[in-house]
Amino acid sequence: MYLLKALIAQLSGVLISLAMLAVSGSVASSLLGMALMQGGCAAAVAWFLRSPVWWLALHLVFAPAVVLAWSMQWPTYVYLAGFLLLCALSPGAVGARIPLFSTNAATARTVLRTLPRDRALRVIDLGCGTGAMLRRLARARPDCRFEGIEYAPLACAIARWRTRGLANCHVRRADFWRESLAGYDVVYAFLSPAPMARLADKLRAELAPGAMMISNSFPLPDVPPARTIAARGRIRPLHYYSEAELRQTLPKDRRARALARAGNTLADVRPSPPDLFRRN
């Protein structure tokens, strides 16, 4: 959805700019001026489409940046270095279709308010990016244990640096698809629509009894959330799922296979109380 909105905004920016020039009967004085006009129109369209704020900035500078880079005639290794930097920050954007998203402060505060306060929790952030979410939660809840999994090497290094000194927070570089979720009370993810069906199967097979999953922006397909917090202002939509409801949505034959794959892991995990979704 984000990439589709971005494409619509950029193409609309070009068309609107050309239409404005045609109506006014003028010609752009420079290629950079045309790029600035296109960037402003693209950002306006992105705002109308309710894209995140950081997307507006990208639309605003994309075309001017391309024009400037072309006019400067930089050596080819500069572009190669930029490409490698993007790969180090978000290697899953193309293959796994999981780009680098960052949870903003307003959404992190909302997640914090919905976490139970009657006991310590073990929370994992799947694809924690640069660690912004983990740092905020770990500082606010020193009684809980927070873990982050990030595959991108540069993003993981930044997350480790940002969470340094927090004894209740640990970040490691790994593929979260290969990690068991059985020992966690809360699973948090801000991924993309592409992996959500696969993630739902993993959650069904591995979540401990009484645990819950929080998905930022992207709902699990064919699974009604136990609770949804609608987007408002800078707060992104949050979808809450319980372990019990996840398994109830699975057909019986697939449910049996999912439980068989989980083995005896679930029996070794201390059950969580069934009030994780109560309002605090």
Sequence and secondary structure as in RCSB ss.txt:
>XXXX:A:sequence
MYLLKALIAQLSGVLISLAMLAVSGSVASSLLGMALMQGGCAAAVAWFLRSPVWWLALHLVFAPAVVLAWSMQWP
TYVYLAGFLLLCALSPGAVGARIPLFSTNAATARTVLRTLPRDRALRVIDLGCGTGAMLRRLARARPDCRFEGIE
YAPLACAIARWRTRGLANCHVRRADFWRESLAGYDVVYAFLSPAPMARLADKLRAELAPGAMMISNSFPLPDVPP
ARTIAARGRIRPLHYYSEAELRQTLPKDRRARALARAGNTLADVRPSPPDLFRRN
>XXXX:A:secstr
 HHHHHHHHHHHHHHHHHHHHHHHT   SSHHHHHHHHHHHHHHHHHHTT  HHHHHHHHHHHHHHHHHHHHT  
HHHHHHHHHHHHHH TTTTTT        HHHHHHHHHHS  SS  EEEEET TTSHHHHHHHHH TTSEEEEEE
 SHHHHHHHHHHTTT TTEEEEE  GGGS  TT SEEEE   STTHHHHHHHHHHH  TT EEEEES   TT   
SEEE  BTTB  EEEEEHHHHHHTS HHHHHHHHHHHTTTGGGS    S TTS  
